[in-house]
Amino acid sequence: MLLRTHLGEVIRDSRKVQGRTLRDVSASARVSLGYLSEVERGEKEASSELLAAICDALQLPLSRLFAEVSDRFAGEENETLATPVALPVRPQPEAQAPAA
């Protein structure tokens, strides 16, 4: 999954937990409603300045946002790594017998 997808999910989850609308948060963050919606859906890469403004509007520390995103990536990696992966093994060249 892409970084922007996880960022958007955490932002949306935080907004919904607070019972706030896109319109409310976009106004507080001074970001267009459409752009915030695209960020939440993982369709736009938000700049660090924009992420900071959104986090300020949500009273969500930026470090908390990144920690949650990191946890989600770790969960995905654990699921992926839990499934054994067969790696191809190249046959070793046969040792040649010394010439007589």
PDB file as gemmi writes it, atoms N, CA and C in Angstrom:
CRYST1    1.000    1.000    1.000  90.00  90.00  90.00 P 1                      
ATOM      1  N   MET A   1       0.852  -1.177   0.000  1.00  0.00           N  
ATOM      2  CA  MET A   1       0.000   0.000   0.000  1.00  0.00           C  
ATOM      3  C   MET A   1       0.899   1.242   0.000  1.00  0.00           C  
ATOM      4  N   LEU A   2       0.399   2.296  -0.584  1.00  0.00           N  
ATOM      5  CA  LEU A   2       1.160   3.534  -0.700  1.00  0.00           C  
ATOM      6  C   LEU A   2       1.122   4.345   0.591  1.00  0.00           C  
ATOM      7  N   LEU A   3       2.167   5.105   0.823  1.00  0.00           N  
ATOM      8  CA  LEU A   3       2.238   5.988   1.980  1.00  0.00           C  
ATOM      9  C   LEU A   3       1.050   6.932   2.015  1.00  0.00           C  
ATOM     10  N   ARG A   4       0.712   7.520   0.865  1.00  0.00           N  
ATOM     11  CA  ARG A   4      -0.373   8.490   0.846  1.00  0.00           C  
ATOM     12  C   ARG A   4      -1.708   7.856   1.225  1.00  0.00           C  
ATOM     13  N   THR A   5      -1.870   6.568   0.932  1.00  0.00           N  
ATOM     14  CA  THR A   5      -3.107   5.875   1.303  1.00  0.00           C  
ATOM     15  C   THR A   5      -3.214   5.747   2.812  1.00  0.00           C  
ATOM     16  N   HIS A   6      -2.142   5.335   3.448  1.00  0.00           N  
ATOM     17  CA  HIS A   6      -2.145   5.217   4.913  1.00  0.00           C  
ATOM     18  C   HIS A   6      -2.321   6.588   5.568  1.00  0.00           C  
ATOM     19  N   LEU A   7      -1.633   7.594   5.069  1.00  0.00           N  
ATOM     20  CA  LEU A   7      -1.782   8.946   5.629  1.00  0.00           C  
ATOM     21  C   LEU A   7      -3.236   9.391   5.557  1.00  0.00           C  
ATOM     22  N   GLY A   8      -3.849   9.193   4.407  1.00  0.00           N  
ATOM     23  CA  GLY A   8      -5.243   9.592   4.235  1.00  0.00           C  
ATOM     24  C   GLY A   8      -6.177   8.854   5.175  1.00  0.00           C  
ATOM     25  N   GLU A   9      -5.942   7.554   5.340  1.00  0.00           N  
ATOM     26  CA  GLU A   9      -6.794   6.763   6.233  1.00  0.00           C  
ATOM     27  C   GLU A   9      -6.696   7.245   7.674  1.00  0.00           C  
ATOM     28  N   VAL A  10      -5.474   7.531   8.125  1.00  0.00           N  
ATOM     29  CA  VAL A  10      -5.292   7.992   9.505  1.00  0.00           C  
ATOM     30  C   VAL A  10      -5.939   9.361   9.697  1.00  0.00           C  
ATOM     31  N   ILE A  11      -5.784  10.240   8.730  1.00  0.00           N  
ATOM     32  CA  ILE A  11      -6.415  11.563   8.812  1.00  0.00           C  
ATOM     33  C   ILE A  11      -7.932  11.418   8.859  1.00  0.00           C  
ATOM     34  N   ARG A  12      -8.481  10.613   7.965  1.00  0.00           N  
ATOM     35  CA  ARG A  12      -9.939  10.414   7.938  1.00  0.00           C  
ATOM     36  C   ARG A  12     -10.433   9.789   9.244  1.00  0.00           C  
ATOM     37  N   ASP A  13      -9.723   8.757   9.730  1.00  0.00           N  
ATOM     38  CA  ASP A  13     -10.122   8.112  10.984  1.00  0.00           C  
ATOM     39  C   ASP A  13     -10.098   9.106  12.139  1.00  0.00           C  
ATOM     40  N   SER A  14      -9.072   9.950  12.195  1.00  0.00           N  
ATOM     41  CA  SER A  14      -8.972  10.955  13.263  1.00  0.00           C  
ATOM     42  C   SER A  14     -10.121  11.956  13.184  1.00  0.00           C  
ATOM     43  N   ARG A  15     -10.433  12.383  11.974  1.00  0.00           N  
ATOM     44  CA  ARG A  15     -11.532  13.337  11.778  1.00  0.00           C  
ATOM     45  C   ARG A  15     -12.859  12.723  12.206  1.00  0.00           C  
ATOM     46  N   LYS A  16     -13.089  11.480  11.820  1.00  0.00           N  
ATOM     47  CA  LYS A  16     -14.359  10.828  12.148  1.00  0.00           C  
ATOM     48  C   LYS A  16     -14.495  10.558  13.644  1.00  0.00           C  
ATOM     49  N   VAL A  17     -13.403  10.179  14.291  1.00  0.00           N  
ATOM     50  CA  VAL A  17     -13.436   9.958  15.742  1.00  0.00           C  
ATOM     51  C   VAL A  17     -13.847  11.246  16.453  1.00  0.00           C  
ATOM     52  N   GLN A  18     -13.410  12.370  15.923  1.00  0.00           N  
ATOM     53  CA  GLN A  18     -13.760  13.667  16.507  1.00  0.00           C  
ATOM     54  C   GLN A  18     -15.163  14.115  16.110  1.00  0.00           C  
ATOM     55  N   GLY A  19     -15.795  13.385  15.213  1.00  0.00           N  
ATOM     56  CA  GLY A  19     -17.136  13.750  14.767  1.00  0.00           C  
ATOM     57  C   GLY A  19     -17.165  15.018  13.932  1.00  0.00           C  
ATOM     58  N   ARG A  20     -16.069  15.277  13.215  1.00  0.00           N  
ATOM     59  CA  ARG A  20     -15.971  16.500  12.417  1.00  0.00           C  
ATOM     60  C   ARG A  20     -16.197  16.204  10.946  1.00  0.00           C  
ATOM     61  N   THR A  21     -16.647  17.205  10.234  1.00  0.00           N  
ATOM     62  CA  THR A  21     -16.895  17.066   8.797  1.00  0.00           C  
ATOM     63  C   THR A  21     -15.665  17.482   8.003  1.00  0.00           C  
ATOM     64  N   LEU A  22     -15.631  17.053   6.753  1.00  0.00           N  
ATOM     65  CA  LEU A  22     -14.582  17.515   5.843  1.00  0.00           C  
ATOM     66  C   LEU A  22     -14.592  19.036   5.748  1.00  0.00           C  
ATOM     67  N   ARG A  23     -15.778  19.587   5.668  1.00  0.00           N  
ATOM     68  CA  ARG A  23     -15.917  21.041   5.533  1.00  0.00           C  
ATOM     69  C   ARG A  23     -15.303  21.765   6.736  1.00  0.00           C  
ATOM     70  N   ASP A  24     -15.570  21.263   7.923  1.00  0.00           N  
ATOM     71  CA  ASP A  24     -15.048  21.870   9.144  1.00  0.00           C  
ATOM     72  C   ASP A  24     -13.516  21.819   9.178  1.00  0.00           C  
ATOM     73  N   VAL A  25     -12.970  20.660   8.913  1.00  0.00           N  
ATOM     74  CA  VAL A  25     -11.508  20.505   8.971  1.00  0.00           C  
ATOM     75  C   VAL A  25     -10.838  21.284   7.850  1.00  0.00           C  
ATOM     76  N   SER A  26     -11.425  21.270   6.666  1.00  0.00           N  
ATOM     77  CA  SER A  26     -10.817  22.003   5.552  1.00  0.00           C  
ATOM     78  C   SER A  26     -10.784  23.502   5.854  1.00  0.00           C  
ATOM     79  N   ALA A  27     -11.840  24.022   6.473  1.00  0.00           N  
ATOM     80  CA  ALA A  27     -11.862  25.437   6.833  1.00  0.00           C  
ATOM     81  C   ALA A  27     -10.807  25.740   7.898  1.00  0.00           C  
ATOM     82  N   SER A  28     -10.702  24.876   8.904  1.00  0.00           N  
ATOM     83  CA  SER A  28      -9.712  25.088   9.972  1.00  0.00           C  
ATOM     84  C   SER A  28      -8.283  25.004   9.454  1.00  0.00           C  
ATOM     85  N   ALA A  29      -8.055  24.098   8.513  1.00  0.00           N  
ATOM     86  CA  ALA A  29      -6.708  23.900   7.972  1.00  0.00           C  
ATOM     87  C   ALA A  29      -6.400  24.844   6.811  1.00  0.00           C  
ATOM     88  N   ARG A  30      -7.428  25.585   6.353  1.00  0.00           N  
ATOM     89  CA  ARG A  30      -7.287  26.471   5.189  1.00  0.00           C  
ATOM     90  C   ARG A  30      -6.843  25.694   3.948  1.00  0.00           C  
ATOM     91  N   VAL A  31      -7.548  24.575   3.732  1.00  0.00           N  
ATOM     92  CA  VAL A  31      -7.311  23.697   2.595  1.00  0.00           C  
ATOM     93  C   VAL A  31      -8.664  23.510   1.920  1.00  0.00           C  
ATOM     94  N   SER A  32      -8.670  23.445   0.595  1.00  0.00           N  
ATOM     95  CA  SER A  32      -9.959  23.266  -0.073  1.00  0.00           C  
ATOM     96  C   SER A  32     -10.564  21.921   0.309  1.00  0.00           C  
ATOM     97  N   LEU A  33     -11.870  21.903   0.385  1.00  0.00           N  
ATOM     98  CA  LEU A  33     -12.603  20.701   0.752  1.00  0.00           C  
ATOM     99  C   LEU A  33     -12.279  19.558  -0.208  1.00  0.00           C  
ATOM    100  N   GLY A  34     -12.248  19.860  -1.498  1.00  0.00           N  
ATOM    101  CA  GLY A  34     -11.951  18.841  -2.499  1.00  0.00           C  
ATOM    102  C   GLY A  34     -10.563  18.254  -2.340  1.00  0.00           C  
ATOM    103  N   TYR A  35      -9.597  19.129  -2.045  1.00  0.00           N  
ATOM    104  CA  TYR A  35      -8.225  18.650  -1.901  1.00  0.00           C  
ATOM    105  C   TYR A  35      -8.090  17.777  -0.661  1.00  0.00           C  
ATOM    106  N   LEU A  36      -8.701  18.203   0.451  1.00  0.00           N  
ATOM    107  CA  LEU A  36      -8.661  17.408   1.670  1.00  0.00           C  
ATOM    108  C   LEU A  36      -9.306  16.039   1.428  1.00  0.00           C  
ATOM    109  N   SER A  37     -10.401  16.029   0.714  1.00  0.00           N  
ATOM    110  CA  SER A  37     -11.075  14.771   0.390  1.00  0.00           C  
ATOM    111  C   SER A  37     -10.145  13.855  -0.407  1.00  0.00           C  
ATOM    112  N   GLU A  38      -9.422  14.417  -1.371  1.00  0.00           N  
ATOM    113  CA  GLU A  38      -8.484  13.619  -2.172  1.00  0.00           C  
ATOM    114  C   GLU A  38      -7.331  13.101  -1.318  1.00  0.00           C  
ATOM    115  N   VAL A  39      -6.868  13.901  -0.366  1.00  0.00           N  
ATOM    116  CA  VAL A  39      -5.806  13.452   0.538  1.00  0.00           C  
ATOM    117  C   VAL A  39      -6.319  12.288   1.374  1.00  0.00           C  
ATOM    118  N   GLU A  40      -7.524  12.414   1.912  1.00  0.00           N  
ATOM    119  CA  GLU A  40      -8.095  11.345   2.735  1.00  0.00           C  
ATOM    120  C   GLU A  40      -8.274  10.050   1.947  1.00  0.00           C  
ATOM    121  N   ARG A  41      -8.582  10.153   0.676  1.00  0.00           N  
ATOM    122  CA  ARG A  41      -8.765   8.960  -0.157  1.00  0.00           C  
ATOM    123  C   ARG A  41      -7.439   8.421  -0.697  1.00  0.00           C  
ATOM    124  N   GLY A  42      -6.334   9.099  -0.386  1.00  0.00           N  
ATOM    125  CA  GLY A  42      -5.030   8.643  -0.857  1.00  0.00           C  
ATOM    126  C   GLY A  42      -4.769   8.944  -2.306  1.00  0.00           C  
ATOM    127  N   GLU A  43      -5.505   9.903  -2.861  1.00  0.00           N  
ATOM    128  CA  GLU A  43      -5.345  10.250  -4.274  1.00  0.00           C  
ATOM    129  C   GLU A  43      -4.337  11.365  -4.497  1.00  0.00           C  
ATOM    130  N   LYS A  44      -4.018  12.126  -3.464  1.00  0.00           N  
ATOM    131  CA  LYS A  44      -3.056  13.235  -3.572  1.00  0.00           C  
ATOM    132  C   LYS A  44      -1.954  13.065  -2.546  1.00  0.00           C  
ATOM    133  N   GLU A  45      -0.747  13.419  -2.949  1.00  0.00           N  
ATOM    134  CA  GLU A  45       0.406  13.458  -2.053  1.00  0.00           C  
ATOM    135  C   GLU A  45       0.397  14.806  -1.352  1.00  0.00           C  
ATOM    136  N   ALA A  46       0.188  14.806  -0.068  1.00  0.00           N  
ATOM    137  CA  ALA A  46       0.154  16.058   0.688  1.00  0.00           C  
ATOM    138  C   ALA A  46       1.580  16.484   1.046  1.00  0.00           C  
ATOM    139  N   SER A  47       1.864  17.769   0.912  1.00  0.00           N  
ATOM    140  CA  SER A  47       3.166  18.293   1.315  1.00  0.00           C  
ATOM    141  C   SER A  47       3.269  18.273   2.833  1.00  0.00           C  
ATOM    142  N   SER A  48       4.477  18.424   3.339  1.00  0.00           N  
ATOM    143  CA  SER A  48       4.657  18.449   4.793  1.00  0.00           C  
ATOM    144  C   SER A  48       3.930  19.639   5.404  1.00  0.00           C  
ATOM    145  N   GLU A  49       3.888  20.770   4.690  1.00  0.00           N  
ATOM    146  CA  GLU A  49       3.178  21.945   5.191  1.00  0.00           C  
ATOM    147  C   GLU A  49       1.684  21.684   5.280  1.00  0.00           C  
ATOM    148  N   LEU A  50       1.147  21.024   4.273  1.00  0.00           N  
ATOM    149  CA  LEU A  50      -0.276  20.703   4.271  1.00  0.00           C  
ATOM    150  C   LEU A  50      -0.602  19.697   5.374  1.00  0.00           C  
ATOM    151  N   LEU A  51       0.239  18.674   5.539  1.00  0.00           N  
ATOM    152  CA  LEU A  51       0.010  17.709   6.614  1.00  0.00           C  
ATOM    153  C   LEU A  51       0.035  18.395   7.973  1.00  0.00           C  
ATOM    154  N   ALA A  52       0.964  19.319   8.154  1.00  0.00           N  
ATOM    155  CA  ALA A  52       1.043  20.049   9.422  1.00  0.00           C  
ATOM    156  C   ALA A  52      -0.225  20.865   9.658  1.00  0.00           C  
ATOM    157  N   ALA A  53      -0.747  21.505   8.612  1.00  0.00           N  
ATOM    158  CA  ALA A  53      -1.964  22.310   8.756  1.00  0.00           C  
ATOM    159  C   ALA A  53      -3.164  21.423   9.088  1.00  0.00           C  
ATOM    160  N   ILE A  54      -3.252  20.274   8.442  1.00  0.00           N  
ATOM    161  CA  ILE A  54      -4.356  19.353   8.715  1.00  0.00           C  
ATOM    162  C   ILE A  54      -4.250  18.820  10.140  1.00  0.00           C  
ATOM    163  N   CYS A  55      -3.046  18.445  10.544  1.00  0.00           N  
ATOM    164  CA  CYS A  55      -2.844  17.946  11.909  1.00  0.00           C  
ATOM    165  C   CYS A  55      -3.174  19.017  12.940  1.00  0.00           C  
ATOM    166  N   ASP A  56      -2.787  20.262  12.664  1.00  0.00           N  
ATOM    167  CA  ASP A  56      -3.135  21.361  13.580  1.00  0.00           C  
ATOM    168  C   ASP A  56      -4.652  21.491  13.694  1.00  0.00           C  
ATOM    169  N   ALA A  57      -5.335  21.415  12.565  1.00  0.00           N  
ATOM    170  CA  ALA A  57      -6.794  21.533  12.561  1.00  0.00           C  
ATOM    171  C   ALA A  57      -7.445  20.400  13.354  1.00  0.00           C  
ATOM    172  N   LEU A  58      -6.825  19.219  13.321  1.00  0.00           N  
ATOM    173  CA  LEU A  58      -7.358  18.060  14.032  1.00  0.00           C  
ATOM    174  C   LEU A  58      -6.801  17.941  15.451  1.00  0.00           C  
ATOM    175  N   GLN A  59      -5.906  18.840  15.815  1.00  0.00           N  
ATOM    176  CA  GLN A  59      -5.194  18.764  17.101  1.00  0.00           C  
ATOM    177  C   GLN A  59      -4.562  17.380  17.262  1.00  0.00           C  
ATOM    178  N   LEU A  60      -3.958  16.956  16.179  1.00  0.00           N  
ATOM    179  CA  LEU A  60      -3.289  15.663  16.097  1.00  0.00           C  
ATOM    180  C   LEU A  60      -1.801  15.929  15.881  1.00  0.00           C  
ATOM    181  N   PRO A  61      -0.955  15.571  16.852  1.00  0.00           N  
ATOM    182  CA  PRO A  61       0.476  15.800  16.648  1.00  0.00           C  
ATOM    183  C   PRO A  61       0.966  15.079  15.389  1.00  0.00           C  
ATOM    184  N   LEU A  62       1.793  15.749  14.629  1.00  0.00           N  
ATOM    185  CA  LEU A  62       2.337  15.167  13.404  1.00  0.00           C  
ATOM    186  C   LEU A  62       3.062  13.860  13.718  1.00  0.00           C  
ATOM    187  N   SER A  63       3.754  13.824  14.844  1.00  0.00           N  
ATOM    188  CA  SER A  63       4.462  12.598  15.236  1.00  0.00           C  
ATOM    189  C   SER A  63       3.475  11.447  15.448  1.00  0.00           C  
ATOM    190  N   ARG A  64       2.300  11.744  15.967  1.00  0.00           N  
ATOM    191  CA  ARG A  64       1.274  10.722  16.181  1.00  0.00           C  
ATOM    192  C   ARG A  64       0.753  10.196  14.836  1.00  0.00           C  
ATOM    193  N   LEU A  65       0.570  11.113  13.883  1.00  0.00           N  
ATOM    194  CA  LEU A  65       0.144  10.719  12.541  1.00  0.00           C  
ATOM    195  C   LEU A  65       1.140   9.730  11.953  1.00  0.00           C  
ATOM    196  N   PHE A  66       2.426  10.085  12.002  1.00  0.00           N  
ATOM    197  CA  PHE A  66       3.448   9.222  11.416  1.00  0.00           C  
ATOM    198  C   PHE A  66       3.605   7.915  12.188  1.00  0.00           C  
ATOM    199  N   ALA A  67       3.421   7.956  13.507  1.00  0.00           N  
ATOM    200  CA  ALA A  67       3.501   6.727  14.300  1.00  0.00           C  
ATOM    201  C   ALA A  67       2.387   5.761  13.902  1.00  0.00           C  
ATOM    202  N   GLU A  68       1.186   6.286  13.727  1.00  0.00           N  
ATOM    203  CA  GLU A  68       0.056   5.443  13.322  1.00  0.00           C  
ATOM    204  C   GLU A  68       0.284   4.874  11.924  1.00  0.00           C  
ATOM    205  N   VAL A  69       0.792   5.699  11.018  1.00  0.00           N  
ATOM    206  CA  VAL A  69       1.080   5.220   9.659  1.00  0.00           C  
ATOM    207  C   VAL A  69       2.149   4.128   9.719  1.00  0.00           C  
ATOM    208  N   SER A  70       3.165   4.337  10.533  1.00  0.00           N  
ATOM    209  CA  SER A  70       4.227   3.347  10.694  1.00  0.00           C  
ATOM    210  C   SER A  70       3.674   2.032  11.230  1.00  0.00           C  
ATOM    211  N   ASP A  71       2.780   2.103  12.195  1.00  0.00           N  
ATOM    212  CA  ASP A  71       2.165   0.889  12.745  1.00  0.00           C  
ATOM    213  C   ASP A  71       1.383   0.139  11.677  1.00  0.00           C  
ATOM    214  N   ARG A  72       0.694   0.877  10.826  1.00  0.00           N  
ATOM    215  CA  ARG A  72      -0.086   0.232   9.763  1.00  0.00           C  
ATOM    216  C   ARG A  72       0.824  -0.453   8.751  1.00  0.00           C  
ATOM    217  N   PHE A  73       1.939   0.198   8.407  1.00  0.00           N  
ATOM    218  CA  PHE A  73       2.901  -0.439   7.506  1.00  0.00           C  
ATOM    219  C   PHE A  73       3.480  -1.693   8.153  1.00  0.00           C  
ATOM    220  N   ALA A  74       3.809  -1.609   9.437  1.00  0.00           N  
ATOM    221  CA  ALA A  74       4.373  -2.767  10.139  1.00  0.00           C  
ATOM    222  C   ALA A  74       3.385  -3.922  10.135  1.00  0.00           C  
ATOM    223  N   GLY A  75       2.110  -3.630  10.332  1.00  0.00           N  
ATOM    224  CA  GLY A  75       1.100  -4.675  10.291  1.00  0.00           C  
ATOM    225  C   GLY A  75       1.036  -5.344   8.932  1.00  0.00           C  
ATOM    226  N   GLU A  76       1.105  -4.543   7.878  1.00  0.00           N  
ATOM    227  CA  GLU A  76       1.109  -5.103   6.520  1.00  0.00           C  
ATOM    228  C   GLU A  76       2.338  -5.971   6.289  1.00  0.00           C  
ATOM    229  N   GLU A  77       3.482  -5.486   6.735  1.00  0.00           N  
ATOM    230  CA  GLU A  77       4.721  -6.243   6.541  1.00  0.00           C  
ATOM    231  C   GLU A  77       4.664  -7.566   7.296  1.00  0.00           C  
ATOM    232  N   ASN A  78       4.122  -7.553   8.503  1.00  0.00           N  
ATOM    233  CA  ASN A  78       4.013  -8.794   9.276  1.00  0.00           C  
ATOM    234  C   ASN A  78       3.121  -9.796   8.567  1.00  0.00           C  
ATOM    235  N   GLU A  79       2.032  -9.311   7.985  1.00  0.00           N  
ATOM    236  CA  GLU A  79       1.145 -10.209   7.239  1.00  0.00           C  
ATOM    237  C   GLU A  79       1.871 -10.784   6.037  1.00  0.00           C  
ATOM    238  N   THR A  80       2.619  -9.944   5.341  1.00  0.00           N  
ATOM    239  CA  THR A  80       3.344 -10.387   4.151  1.00  0.00           C  
ATOM    240  C   THR A  80       4.450 -11.364   4.529  1.00  0.00           C  
ATOM    241  N   LEU A  81       5.168 -11.055   5.603  1.00  0.00           N  
ATOM    242  CA  LEU A  81       6.290 -11.904   5.998  1.00  0.00           C  
ATOM    243  C   LEU A  81       5.835 -13.198   6.662  1.00  0.00           C  
ATOM    244  N   ALA A  82       4.591 -13.253   7.125  1.00  0.00           N  
ATOM    245  CA  ALA A  82       4.072 -14.463   7.753  1.00  0.00           C  
ATOM    246  C   ALA A  82       3.895 -15.580   6.732  1.00  0.00           C  
ATOM    247  N   THR A  83       3.764 -15.208   5.480  1.00  0.00           N  
ATOM    248  CA  THR A  83       3.617 -16.194   4.418  1.00  0.00           C  
ATOM    249  C   THR A  83       5.003 -16.551   3.893  1.00  0.00           C  
ATOM    250  N   PRO A  84       5.391 -17.811   4.031  1.00  0.00           N  
ATOM    251  CA  PRO A  84       6.726 -18.197   3.550  1.00  0.00           C  
ATOM    252  C   PRO A  84       6.869 -17.943   2.051  1.00  0.00           C  
ATOM    253  N   VAL A  85       8.022 -17.499   1.691  1.00  0.00           N  
ATOM    254  CA  VAL A  85       8.316 -17.230   0.288  1.00  0.00           C  
ATOM    255  C   VAL A  85       9.395 -18.197  -0.153  1.00  0.00           C  
ATOM    256  N   ALA A  86       9.123 -18.929  -1.212  1.00  0.00           N  
ATOM    257  CA  ALA A  86      10.118 -19.851  -1.754  1.00  0.00           C  
ATOM    258  C   ALA A  86      11.066 -19.070  -2.655  1.00  0.00           C  
ATOM    259  N   LEU A  87      12.322 -19.114  -2.314  1.00  0.00           N  
ATOM    260  CA  LEU A  87      13.327 -18.440  -3.114  1.00  0.00           C  
ATOM    261  C   LEU A  87      13.960 -19.440  -4.076  1.00  0.00           C  
ATOM    262  N   PRO A  88      14.238 -19.009  -5.294  1.00  0.00           N  
ATOM    263  CA  PRO A  88      14.875 -19.932  -6.237  1.00  0.00           C  
ATOM    264  C   PRO A  88      16.301 -20.245  -5.789  1.00  0.00           C  
ATOM    265  N   VAL A  89      16.691 -21.478  -5.972  1.00  0.00           N  
ATOM    266  CA  VAL A  89      18.039 -21.908  -5.612  1.00  0.00           C  
ATOM    267  C   VAL A  89      18.729 -22.354  -6.885  1.00  0.00           C  
ATOM    268  N   ARG A  90      19.874 -21.729  -7.129  1.00  0.00           N  
ATOM    269  CA  ARG A  90      20.634 -22.137  -8.313  1.00  0.00           C  
ATOM    270  C   ARG A  90      21.414 -23.404  -7.982  1.00  0.00           C  
ATOM    271  N   PRO A  91      21.393 -24.364  -8.887  1.00  0.00           N  
ATOM    272  CA  PRO A  91      22.186 -25.576  -8.633  1.00  0.00           C  
ATOM    273  C   PRO A  91      23.675 -25.233  -8.635  1.00  0.00           C  
ATOM    274  N   GLN A  92      24.380 -25.871  -7.746  1.00  0.00           N  
ATOM    275  CA  GLN A  92      25.827 -25.667  -7.662  1.00  0.00           C  
ATOM    276  C   GLN A  92      26.502 -26.416  -8.807  1.00  0.00           C  
ATOM    277  N   PRO A  93      27.517 -25.803  -9.408  1.00  0.00           N  
ATOM    278  CA  PRO A  93      28.220 -26.522 -10.485  1.00  0.00           C  
ATOM    279  C   PRO A  93      28.891 -27.784  -9.912  1.00  0.00           C  
ATOM    280  N   GLU A  94      28.854 -28.832 -10.683  1.00  0.00           N  
ATOM    281  CA  GLU A  94      29.456 -30.079 -10.229  1.00  0.00           C  
ATOM    282  C   GLU A  94      30.962 -29.924 -10.182  1.00  0.00           C  
ATOM    283  N   ALA A  95      31.527 -30.470  -9.128  1.00  0.00           N  
ATOM    284  CA  ALA A  95      32.986 -30.437  -8.987  1.00  0.00           C  
ATOM    285  C   ALA A  95      33.586 -31.373 -10.028  1.00  0.00           C  
ATOM    286  N   GLN A  96      34.605 -30.903 -10.699  1.00  0.00           N  
ATOM    287  CA  GLN A  96      35.244 -31.727 -11.712  1.00  0.00           C  
ATOM    288  C   GLN A  96      36.322 -32.582 -11.064  1.00  0.00           C  
ATOM    289  N   ALA A  97      36.383 -33.805 -11.484  1.00  0.00           N  
ATOM    290  CA  ALA A  97      37.405 -34.720 -10.951  1.00  0.00           C  
ATOM    291  C   ALA A  97      38.758 -34.312 -11.533  1.00  0.00           C  
ATOM    292  N   PRO A  98      39.810 -34.388 -10.705  1.00  0.00           N  
ATOM    293  CA  PRO A  98      41.139 -34.023 -11.223  1.00  0.00           C  
ATOM    294  C   PRO A  98      41.568 -34.979 -12.341  1.00  0.00           C  
ATOM    295  N   ALA A  99      42.228 -34.413 -13.317  1.00  0.00           N  
ATOM    296  CA  ALA A  99      42.690 -35.191 -14.465  1.00  0.00           C  
ATOM    297  C   ALA A  99      43.829 -36.097 -14.010  1.00  0.00           C  
ATOM    298  N   ALA A 100      43.891 -37.323 -14.570  1.00  0.00           N  
ATOM    299  CA  ALA A 100      44.935 -38.293 -14.181  1.00  0.00           C  
ATOM    300  C   ALA A 100      46.193 -38.099 -14.950  1.00  0.00           C  
TER     301      ALA A 100                                                      
END                                                                             
